């Protein structure tokens, strides 16, 4: 009984660590997408104003 409980607790700990890692990666990707979006908006504005990119 104790082994089964310990095994489940270990699996939950691993799952929590994996979810935390995935959350960090999603946050990094969100920042990258925000930066890319800002760059595209800047380039679009340059094109509207007739400036070379």
mmCIF file of the N, C-alpha and C atoms, coordinates in Angstrom:
data_MODEL
# 
_entry.id   MODEL 
# 
loop_
_atom_site.group_PDB 
_atom_site.id 
_atom_site.type_symbol 
_atom_site.label_atom_id 
_atom_site.label_alt_id 
_atom_site.label_comp_id 
_atom_site.label_asym_id 
_atom_site.label_entity_id 
_atom_site.label_seq_id 
_atom_site.pdbx_PDB_ins_code 
_atom_site.Cartn_x 
_atom_site.Cartn_y 
_atom_site.Cartn_z 
_atom_site.occupancy 
_atom_site.B_iso_or_equiv 
_atom_site.pdbx_formal_charge 
_atom_site.auth_seq_id 
_atom_site.auth_comp_id 
_atom_site.auth_asym_id 
_atom_site.auth_atom_id 
_atom_site.pdbx_PDB_model_num 
ATOM 1   N N  . UNK A 1 1  ? 0.819  -1.194 0.000   1.00 0.00 ? 1  UNK A N  1 
ATOM 2   C CA . UNK A 1 1  ? 0.000  0.000  0.000   1.00 0.00 ? 1  UNK A CA 1 
ATOM 3   C C  . UNK A 1 1  ? 0.865  1.262  0.000   1.00 0.00 ? 1  UNK A C  1 
ATOM 4   N N  . UNK A 1 2  ? 1.905  1.275  0.836   1.00 0.00 ? 2  UNK A N  1 
ATOM 5   C CA . UNK A 1 2  ? 2.787  2.435  0.918   1.00 0.00 ? 2  UNK A CA 1 
ATOM 6   C C  . UNK A 1 2  ? 3.528  2.636  -0.394  1.00 0.00 ? 2  UNK A C  1 
ATOM 7   N N  . UNK A 1 3  ? 3.978  1.530  -1.008  1.00 0.00 ? 3  UNK A N  1 
ATOM 8   C CA . UNK A 1 3  ? 4.704  1.622  -2.268  1.00 0.00 ? 3  UNK A CA 1 
ATOM 9   C C  . UNK A 1 3  ? 3.822  2.218  -3.354  1.00 0.00 ? 3  UNK A C  1 
ATOM 10  N N  . UNK A 1 4  ? 2.576  1.795  -3.422  1.00 0.00 ? 4  UNK A N  1 
ATOM 11  C CA . UNK A 1 4  ? 1.649  2.310  -4.412  1.00 0.00 ? 4  UNK A CA 1 
ATOM 12  C C  . UNK A 1 4  ? 1.415  3.804  -4.205  1.00 0.00 ? 4  UNK A C  1 
ATOM 13  N N  . UNK A 1 5  ? 1.267  4.216  -2.956  1.00 0.00 ? 5  UNK A N  1 
ATOM 14  C CA . UNK A 1 5  ? 1.061  5.636  -2.647  1.00 0.00 ? 5  UNK A CA 1 
ATOM 15  C C  . UNK A 1 5  ? 2.309  6.437  -3.005  1.00 0.00 ? 5  UNK A C  1 
ATOM 16  N N  . UNK A 1 6  ? 3.472  5.912  -2.655  1.00 0.00 ? 6  UNK A N  1 
ATOM 17  C CA . UNK A 1 6  ? 4.724  6.593  -2.981  1.00 0.00 ? 6  UNK A CA 1 
ATOM 18  C C  . UNK A 1 6  ? 4.902  6.710  -4.485  1.00 0.00 ? 6  UNK A C  1 
ATOM 19  N N  . UNK A 1 7  ? 4.539  5.673  -5.193  1.00 0.00 ? 7  UNK A N  1 
ATOM 20  C CA . UNK A 1 7  ? 4.643  5.674  -6.649  1.00 0.00 ? 7  UNK A CA 1 
ATOM 21  C C  . UNK A 1 7  ? 3.739  6.745  -7.259  1.00 0.00 ? 7  UNK A C  1 
ATOM 22  N N  . UNK A 1 8  ? 2.514  6.841  -6.755  1.00 0.00 ? 8  UNK A N  1 
ATOM 23  C CA . UNK A 1 8  ? 1.580  7.853  -7.251  1.00 0.00 ? 8  UNK A CA 1 
ATOM 24  C C  . UNK A 1 8  ? 2.077  9.258  -6.933  1.00 0.00 ? 8  UNK A C  1 
ATOM 25  N N  . UNK A 1 9  ? 2.609  9.437  -5.727  1.00 0.00 ? 9  UNK A N  1 
ATOM 26  C CA . UNK A 1 9  ? 3.128  10.752 -5.340  1.00 0.00 ? 9  UNK A CA 1 
ATOM 27  C C  . UNK A 1 9  ? 4.311  11.130 -6.221  1.00 0.00 ? 9  UNK A C  1 
ATOM 28  N N  . UNK A 1 10 ? 5.164  10.153 -6.515  1.00 0.00 ? 10 UNK A N  1 
ATOM 29  C CA . UNK A 1 10 ? 6.300  10.409 -7.395  1.00 0.00 ? 10 UNK A CA 1 
ATOM 30  C C  . UNK A 1 10 ? 5.847  10.791 -8.792  1.00 0.00 ? 10 UNK A C  1 
ATOM 31  N N  . UNK A 1 11 ? 4.842  10.095 -9.295  1.00 0.00 ? 11 UNK A N  1 
ATOM 32  C CA . UNK A 1 11 ? 4.313  10.401 -10.621 1.00 0.00 ? 11 UNK A CA 1 
ATOM 33  C C  . UNK A 1 11 ? 3.697  11.797 -10.649 1.00 0.00 ? 11 UNK A C  1 
ATOM 34  N N  . UNK A 1 12 ? 2.996  12.168 -9.584  1.00 0.00 ? 12 UNK A N  1 
ATOM 35  C CA . UNK A 1 12 ? 2.404  13.507 -9.513  1.00 0.00 ? 12 UNK A CA 1 
ATOM 36  C C  . UNK A 1 12 ? 3.476  14.586 -9.453  1.00 0.00 ? 12 UNK A C  1 
ATOM 37  N N  . UNK A 1 13 ? 4.541  14.321 -8.722  1.00 0.00 ? 13 UNK A N  1 
ATOM 38  C CA . UNK A 1 13 ? 5.642  15.280 -8.635  1.00 0.00 ? 13 UNK A CA 1 
ATOM 39  C C  . UNK A 1 13 ? 6.275  15.493 -10.004 1.00 0.00 ? 13 UNK A C  1 
ATOM 40  N N  . UNK A 1 14 ? 6.506  14.407 -10.714 1.00 0.00 ? 14 UNK A N  1 
ATOM 41  C CA . UNK A 1 14 ? 7.077  14.507 -12.061 1.00 0.00 ? 14 UNK A CA 1 
ATOM 42  C C  . UNK A 1 14 ? 6.132  15.273 -12.979 1.00 0.00 ? 14 UNK A C  1 
ATOM 43  N N  . UNK A 1 15 ? 4.844  14.984 -12.892 1.00 0.00 ? 15 UNK A N  1 
ATOM 44  C CA . UNK A 1 15 ? 3.857  15.674 -13.727 1.00 0.00 ? 15 UNK A CA 1 
ATOM 45  C C  . UNK A 1 15 ? 3.829  17.169 -13.420 1.00 0.00 ? 15 UNK A C  1 
ATOM 46  N N  . UNK A 1 16 ? 3.900  17.530 -12.143 1.00 0.00 ? 16 UNK A N  1 
ATOM 47  C CA . UNK A 1 16 ? 3.915  18.952 -11.762 1.00 0.00 ? 16 UNK A CA 1 
ATOM 48  C C  . UNK A 1 16 ? 5.156  19.653 -12.306 1.00 0.00 ? 16 UNK A C  1 
ATOM 49  N N  . UNK A 1 17 ? 6.303  18.979 -12.216 1.00 0.00 ? 17 UNK A N  1 
ATOM 50  C CA . UNK A 1 17 ? 7.541  19.571 -12.743 1.00 0.00 ? 17 UNK A CA 1 
ATOM 51  C C  . UNK A 1 17 ? 7.447  19.759 -14.252 1.00 0.00 ? 17 UNK A C  1 
ATOM 52  N N  . UNK A 1 18 ? 6.883  18.784 -14.939 1.00 0.00 ? 18 UNK A N  1 
ATOM 53  C CA . UNK A 1 18 ? 6.721  18.879 -16.390 1.00 0.00 ? 18 UNK A CA 1 
ATOM 54  C C  . UNK A 1 18 ? 5.782  20.028 -16.755 1.00 0.00 ? 18 UNK A C  1 
ATOM 55  N N  . UNK A 1 19 ? 4.687  20.169 -16.031 1.00 0.00 ? 19 UNK A N  1 
ATOM 56  C CA . UNK A 1 19 ? 3.757  21.268 -16.298 1.00 0.00 ? 19 UNK A CA 1 
ATOM 57  C C  . UNK A 1 19 ? 4.400  22.626 -16.024 1.00 0.00 ? 19 UNK A C  1 
ATOM 58  N N  . UNK A 1 20 ? 5.192  22.712 -14.973 1.00 0.00 ? 20 UNK A N  1 
ATOM 59  C CA . UNK A 1 20 ? 5.889  23.963 -14.669 1.00 0.00 ? 20 UNK A CA 1 
ATOM 60  C C  . UNK A 1 20 ? 6.856  24.305 -15.796 1.00 0.00 ? 20 UNK A C  1 
ATOM 61  N N  . UNK A 1 21 ? 7.569  23.299 -16.290 1.00 0.00 ? 21 UNK A N  1 
ATOM 62  C CA . UNK A 1 21 ? 8.496  23.510 -17.401 1.00 0.00 ? 21 UNK A CA 1 
ATOM 63  C C  . UNK A 1 21 ? 7.740  23.976 -18.643 1.00 0.00 ? 21 UNK A C  1 
ATOM 64  N N  . UNK A 1 22 ? 6.633  23.318 -18.950 1.00 0.00 ? 22 UNK A N  1 
ATOM 65  C CA . UNK A 1 22 ? 5.843  23.700 -20.117 1.00 0.00 ? 22 UNK A CA 1 
ATOM 66  C C  . UNK A 1 22 ? 5.308  25.122 -19.985 1.00 0.00 ? 22 UNK A C  1 
ATOM 67  N N  . UNK A 1 23 ? 4.891  25.509 -18.793 1.00 0.00 ? 23 UNK A N  1 
ATOM 68  C CA . UNK A 1 23 ? 4.423  26.876 -18.567 1.00 0.00 ? 23 UNK A CA 1 
ATOM 69  C C  . UNK A 1 23 ? 5.531  27.888 -18.838 1.00 0.00 ? 23 UNK A C  1 
ATOM 70  N N  . UNK A 1 24 ? 6.741  27.591 -18.369 1.00 0.00 ? 24 UNK A N  1 
ATOM 71  C CA . UNK A 1 24 ? 7.877  28.484 -18.619 1.00 0.00 ? 24 UNK A CA 1 
ATOM 72  C C  . UNK A 1 24 ? 8.153  28.607 -20.109 1.00 0.00 ? 24 UNK A C  1 
ATOM 73  N N  . UNK A 1 25 ? 8.104  27.492 -20.819 1.00 0.00 ? 25 UNK A N  1 
ATOM 74  C CA . UNK A 1 25 ? 8.348  27.509 -22.260 1.00 0.00 ? 25 UNK A CA 1 
ATOM 75  C C  . UNK A 1 25 ? 7.264  28.302 -22.989 1.00 0.00 ? 25 UNK A C  1 
ATOM 76  N N  . UNK A 1 26 ? 6.017  28.170 -22.554 1.00 0.00 ? 26 UNK A N  1 
ATOM 77  C CA . UNK A 1 26 ? 4.928  28.928 -23.167 1.00 0.00 ? 26 UNK A CA 1 
ATOM 78  C C  . UNK A 1 26 ? 5.117  30.423 -22.943 1.00 0.00 ? 26 UNK A C  1 
ATOM 79  N N  . UNK A 1 27 ? 5.564  30.799 -21.752 1.00 0.00 ? 27 UNK A N  1 
ATOM 80  C CA . UNK A 1 27 ? 5.810  32.215 -21.465 1.00 0.00 ? 27 UNK A CA 1 
ATOM 81  C C  . UNK A 1 27 ? 6.920  32.762 -22.353 1.00 0.00 ? 27 UNK A C  1 
ATOM 82  N N  . UNK A 1 28 ? 7.986  31.986 -22.523 1.00 0.00 ? 28 UNK A N  1 
ATOM 83  C CA . UNK A 1 28 ? 9.085  32.409 -23.400 1.00 0.00 ? 28 UNK A CA 1 
ATOM 84  C C  . UNK A 1 28 ? 8.586  32.581 -24.830 1.00 0.00 ? 28 UNK A C  1 
ATOM 85  N N  . UNK A 1 29 ? 7.785  31.631 -25.288 1.00 0.00 ? 29 UNK A N  1 
ATOM 86  C CA . UNK A 1 29 ? 7.259  31.691 -26.652 1.00 0.00 ? 29 UNK A CA 1 
ATOM 87  C C  . UNK A 1 29 ? 6.324  32.890 -26.809 1.00 0.00 ? 29 UNK A C  1 
ATOM 88  N N  . UNK A 1 30 ? 5.536  33.181 -25.805 1.00 0.00 ? 30 UNK A N  1 
ATOM 89  C CA . UNK A 1 30 ? 4.635  34.336 -25.867 1.00 0.00 ? 30 UNK A CA 1 
ATOM 90  C C  . UNK A 1 30 ? 5.432  35.624 -26.016 1.00 0.00 ? 30 UNK A C  1 
ATOM 91  N N  . UNK A 1 31 ? 6.533  35.737 -25.284 1.00 0.00 ? 31 UNK A N  1 
ATOM 92  C CA . UNK A 1 31 ? 7.384  36.924 -25.392 1.00 0.00 ? 31 UNK A CA 1 
ATOM 93  C C  . UNK A 1 31 ? 7.968  37.018 -26.795 1.00 0.00 ? 31 UNK A C  1 
ATOM 94  N N  . UNK A 1 32 ? 8.428  35.890 -27.340 1.00 0.00 ? 32 UNK A N  1 
ATOM 95  C CA . UNK A 1 32 ? 8.973  35.881 -28.699 1.00 0.00 ? 32 UNK A CA 1 
ATOM 96  C C  . UNK A 1 32 ? 7.924  36.332 -29.709 1.00 0.00 ? 32 UNK A C  1 
ATOM 97  N N  . UNK A 1 33 ? 6.687  35.880 -29.534 1.00 0.00 ? 33 UNK A N  1 
ATOM 98  C CA . UNK A 1 33 ? 5.618  36.258 -30.460 1.00 0.00 ? 33 UNK A CA 1 
ATOM 99  C C  . UNK A 1 33 ? 5.262  37.734 -30.337 1.00 0.00 ? 33 UNK A C  1 
ATOM 100 N N  . UNK A 1 34 ? 5.292  38.257 -29.132 1.00 0.00 ? 34 UNK A N  1 
ATOM 101 C CA . UNK A 1 34 ? 5.028  39.689 -28.939 1.00 0.00 ? 34 UNK A CA 1 
ATOM 102 C C  . UNK A 1 34 ? 6.087  40.518 -29.648 1.00 0.00 ? 34 UNK A C  1 
ATOM 103 N N  . UNK A 1 35 ? 7.344  40.126 -29.492 1.00 0.00 ? 35 UNK A N  1 
ATOM 104 C CA . UNK A 1 35 ? 8.440  40.847 -30.149 1.00 0.00 ? 35 UNK A CA 1 
ATOM 105 C C  . UNK A 1 35 ? 8.299  40.764 -31.665 1.00 0.00 ? 35 UNK A C  1 
ATOM 106 N N  . UNK A 1 36 ? 7.993  39.572 -32.186 1.00 0.00 ? 36 UNK A N  1 
ATOM 107 C CA . UNK A 1 36 ? 7.813  39.408 -33.630 1.00 0.00 ? 36 UNK A CA 1 
ATOM 108 C C  . UNK A 1 36 ? 6.653  40.260 -34.129 1.00 0.00 ? 36 UNK A C  1 
ATOM 109 N N  . UNK A 1 37 ? 5.571  40.319 -33.370 1.00 0.00 ? 37 UNK A N  1 
ATOM 110 C CA . UNK A 1 37 ? 4.415  41.118 -33.754 1.00 0.00 ? 37 UNK A CA 1 
ATOM 111 C C  . UNK A 1 37 ? 4.766  42.602 -33.795 1.00 0.00 ? 37 UNK A C  1 
ATOM 112 N N  . UNK A 1 38 ? 5.523  43.056 -32.810 1.00 0.00 ? 38 UNK A N  1 
ATOM 113 C CA . UNK A 1 38 ? 5.950  44.459 -32.802 1.00 0.00 ? 38 UNK A CA 1 
ATOM 114 C C  . UNK A 1 38 ? 6.834  44.769 -34.005 1.00 0.00 ? 38 UNK A C  1 
ATOM 115 N N  . UNK A 1 39 ? 7.724  43.848 -34.333 1.00 0.00 ? 39 UNK A N  1 
ATOM 116 C CA . UNK A 1 39 ? 8.602  44.039 -35.489 1.00 0.00 ? 39 UNK A CA 1 
ATOM 117 C C  . UNK A 1 39 ? 7.789  44.103 -36.783 1.00 0.00 ? 39 UNK A C  1 
ATOM 118 N N  . UNK A 1 40 ? 6.815  43.231 -36.921 1.00 0.00 ? 40 UNK A N  1 
ATOM 119 C CA . UNK A 1 40 ? 5.968  43.254 -38.118 1.00 0.00 ? 40 UNK A CA 1 
ATOM 120 C C  . UNK A 1 40 ? 5.150  44.537 -38.197 1.00 0.00 ? 40 UNK A C  1 
ATOM 121 N N  . UNK A 1 41 ? 4.651  45.000 -37.071 1.00 0.00 ? 41 UNK A N  1 
ATOM 122 C CA . UNK A 1 41 ? 3.888  46.253 -37.051 1.00 0.00 ? 41 UNK A CA 1 
ATOM 123 C C  . UNK A 1 41 ? 4.784  47.419 -37.458 1.00 0.00 ? 41 UNK A C  1 
ATOM 124 N N  . UNK A 1 42 ? 6.028  47.407 -36.990 1.00 0.00 ? 42 UNK A N  1 
ATOM 125 C CA . UNK A 1 42 ? 6.986  48.454 -37.349 1.00 0.00 ? 42 UNK A CA 1 
ATOM 126 C C  . UNK A 1 42 ? 7.270  48.422 -38.850 1.00 0.00 ? 42 UNK A C  1 
ATOM 127 N N  . UNK A 1 43 ? 7.499  47.222 -39.384 1.00 0.00 ? 43 UNK A N  1 
ATOM 128 C CA . UNK A 1 43 ? 7.765  47.090 -40.815 1.00 0.00 ? 43 UNK A CA 1 
ATOM 129 C C  . UNK A 1 43 ? 6.561  47.530 -41.639 1.00 0.00 ? 43 UNK A C  1 
ATOM 130 N N  . UNK A 1 44 ? 5.373  47.197 -41.179 1.00 0.00 ? 44 UNK A N  1 
ATOM 131 C CA . UNK A 1 44 ? 4.157  47.603 -41.875 1.00 0.00 ? 44 UNK A CA 1 
ATOM 132 C C  . UNK A 1 44 ? 4.040  49.121 -41.898 1.00 0.00 ? 44 UNK A C  1 
ATOM 133 N N  . UNK A 1 45 ? 4.351  49.742 -40.786 1.00 0.00 ? 45 UNK A N  1 
ATOM 134 C CA . UNK A 1 45 ? 4.298  51.206 -40.706 1.00 0.00 ? 45 UNK A CA 1 
ATOM 135 C C  . UNK A 1 45 ? 5.324  51.837 -41.641 1.00 0.00 ? 45 UNK A C  1 
ATOM 136 N N  . UNK A 1 46 ? 6.503  51.238 -41.722 1.00 0.00 ? 46 UNK A N  1 
ATOM 137 C CA . UNK A 1 46 ? 7.525  51.744 -42.640 1.00 0.00 ? 46 UNK A CA 1 
ATOM 138 C C  . UNK A 1 46 ? 7.041  51.666 -44.086 1.00 0.00 ? 46 UNK A C  1 
ATOM 139 N N  . UNK A 1 47 ? 6.391  50.562 -44.433 1.00 0.00 ? 47 UNK A N  1 
ATOM 140 C CA . UNK A 1 47 ? 5.888  50.400 -45.800 1.00 0.00 ? 47 UNK A CA 1 
ATOM 141 C C  . UNK A 1 47 ? 4.813  51.437 -46.100 1.00 0.00 ? 47 UNK A C  1 
ATOM 142 N N  . UNK A 1 48 ? 3.949  51.707 -45.127 1.00 0.00 ? 48 UNK A N  1 
ATOM 143 C CA . UNK A 1 48 ? 2.899  52.704 -45.320 1.00 0.00 ? 48 UNK A CA 1 
ATOM 144 C C  . UNK A 1 48 ? 3.496  54.087 -45.541 1.00 0.00 ? 48 UNK A C  1 
ATOM 145 N N  . UNK A 1 49 ? 4.606  54.359 -44.883 1.00 0.00 ? 49 UNK A N  1 
ATOM 146 C CA . UNK A 1 49 ? 5.254  55.662 -44.991 1.00 0.00 ? 49 UNK A CA 1 
ATOM 147 C C  . UNK A 1 49 ? 6.238  55.725 -46.147 1.00 0.00 ? 49 UNK A C  1 
ATOM 148 N N  . UNK A 1 50 ? 6.383  54.629 -46.886 1.00 0.00 ? 50 UNK A N  1 
ATOM 149 C CA . UNK A 1 50 ? 7.267  54.610 -48.041 1.00 0.00 ? 50 UNK A CA 1 
ATOM 150 C C  . UNK A 1 50 ? 8.733  54.539 -47.698 1.00 0.00 ? 50 UNK A C  1 
ATOM 151 N N  . UNK A 1 51 ? 9.061  54.094 -46.489 1.00 0.00 ? 51 UNK A N  1 
ATOM 152 C CA . UNK A 1 51 ? 10.457 53.977 -46.095 1.00 0.00 ? 51 UNK A CA 1 
ATOM 153 C C  . UNK A 1 51 ? 10.968 52.579 -46.414 1.00 0.00 ? 51 UNK A C  1 
ATOM 154 N N  . UNK A 1 52 ? 12.238 52.462 -46.815 1.00 0.00 ? 52 UNK A N  1 
ATOM 155 C CA . UNK A 1 52 ? 12.784 51.124 -47.071 1.00 0.00 ? 52 UNK A CA 1 
ATOM 156 C C  . UNK A 1 52 ? 12.941 50.351 -45.767 1.00 0.00 ? 52 UNK A C  1 
ATOM 157 N N  . UNK A 1 53 ? 12.794 49.014 -45.841 1.00 0.00 ? 53 UNK A N  1 
ATOM 158 C CA . UNK A 1 53 ? 12.929 48.225 -44.616 1.00 0.00 ? 53 UNK A CA 1 
ATOM 159 C C  . UNK A 1 53 ? 14.256 47.608 -44.474 1.00 0.00 ? 53 UNK A C  1 
# 
